[in-house]
Amino acid sequence: MNDALEAMVKVLNEETMATTMALSTRIEELEGELALYRVAMGKGVSSATFSNEDVPKPKEFVGTRSTCNVDDFL
């Protein structure tokens, strides 16, 4: 019984190590991709020009408002 348990633990440990190695490899690949995207986005943002155009302001309401009109709105 004890030998069977040790064998199961050994197999699980090997599977865990294999999964950990695969995940580490994938993380390294994704970090490389992320670095490329950051460089690409950094260049894209720095080359973009922002305009400082004035947006027209709405005119102030001059008149009266009735609560009856608000009730009938819906």
C-alpha positions as CSV (number, residue, x, y, z in Angstrom):
1,M,0.0,0.0,0.0
2,N,2.8,2.4,0.9
3,D,4.7,1.7,-2.3
4,A,1.6,2.4,-4.4
5,L,1.1,5.7,-2.6
6,E,4.7,6.7,-3.1
7,A,4.4,5.8,-6.8
8,M,1.2,8.0,-7.2
9,V,2.9,10.9,-5.4
10,K,5.9,10.5,-7.7
11,V,3.7,10.5,-10.8
12,L,1.8,13.6,-9.6
13,N,5.0,15.4,-8.8
14,E,6.3,14.7,-12.3
15,E,3.1,15.9,-13.9
16,T,3.2,19.0,-11.7
17,M,6.7,19.8,-12.8
18,A,5.9,19.3,-16.4
19,T,2.9,21.6,-16.2
20,T,5.0,24.2,-14.3
21,M,7.7,24.1,-17.0
22,A,5.1,24.5,-19.8
23,L,3.5,27.4,-18.0
24,S,6.8,29.1,-17.4
25,T,7.6,28.8,-21.1
26,R,4.2,30.2,-22.1
27,I,4.6,33.1,-19.6
28,E,8.0,34.0,-21.2
29,E,6.5,34.0,-24.6
30,L,3.6,36.2,-23.5
31,E,6.0,38.6,-21.8
32,G,7.9,38.9,-25.0
33,E,4.7,39.6,-26.9
34,L,3.6,42.2,-24.3
35,A,7.0,44.0,-24.6
36,L,6.5,44.2,-28.4
37,Y,2.9,45.6,-28.0
38,R,4.1,48.1,-25.4
39,V,6.8,49.4,-27.9
40,A,4.3,49.5,-30.7
41,M,1.7,51.4,-28.6
42,G,4.4,53.7,-27.2
43,K,5.4,54.7,-30.7
44,G,1.8,55.1,-31.8
45,V,0.9,57.3,-28.9
46,S,3.9,59.5,-29.2
47,S,3.3,60.1,-32.9
48,A,-0.3,61.1,-32.4
49,T,-1.1,64.7,-32.4
50,F,-3.8,66.2,-30.2
51,S,-5.7,69.3,-31.3
52,N,-6.8,71.9,-28.8
53,E,-9.8,73.0,-30.7
54,D,-12.5,74.8,-28.6
55,V,-15.7,73.0,-28.3
56,P,-18.7,75.4,-28.6
57,K,-20.5,75.8,-25.3
58,P,-24.3,75.5,-25.2
59,K,-26.2,78.7,-24.8
60,E,-27.8,79.4,-21.4
61,F,-31.6,78.6,-21.3
62,V,-33.6,81.8,-21.2
63,G,-37.3,81.1,-20.5
64,T,-39.6,79.4,-18.1
65,R,-40.0,75.7,-17.4
66,S,-43.2,74.1,-16.2
67,T,-43.3,70.9,-14.1
68,C,-46.4,69.9,-16.2
69,N,-44.3,69.7,-19.3
70,V,-41.8,67.5,-17.4
71,D,-44.6,65.1,-16.3
72,D,-45.8,64.9,-19.9
73,F,-42.4,64.2,-21.3
74,L,-42.5,60.5,-20.8
